Amino acid sequence: MNPIPDNVTRFVQAHLQSLQELRQQFDSVFALEKMLGARGRYIWETWTQDEIQRRLRDAQDGLKLFRSLAQDNGIDPETLINSLGGEPSFSD
């Protein structure tokens, strides 16, 4: 396996950190909704904010680029992604 340059690792780490921060933000909104008994109201307002959508799209696009280039260079992208904490899910 080819070694991954430090700048590439930092690139991936920055995008993962952005996704992890967004996931934490959503988790906080879910907790607030549960406390208030208002399931879905605030998460929708959060999810549809342009800034949130831009940050999510930028981070996911960065990881997509990394995955593509890593495979082209004989690197398993998921190994690095998982070693940096993994990509959080936004499907719930």
Steps between C-alpha positions, in 0.01 A plus 500: 500500500623849415564737789251785530662846499441715810321771301251242370440371852436858619262554205298191593515584871363851438204368303428231757518757779246716319265202465550402864420856612184498290401162644549637853285800409223272374527281811454811716191597301361144532551520878323838514210365296468201730503723807232728350295222343531664159649219290603621154429870531841637590705241313319602181578866563865410567528261205366751248734787591716594200819514708440151639433363154812667360723363777353153459539505124858635515609236750333214314645622169848514655470142621364390162805656331734330747333162447534531124863612503598248768365208297679630191824490704455155653389624842200371692325826591283345772806397700605863547144625546433239769833565673396867531169416668290402200238686302189576707160400368230754422231248405299527821 
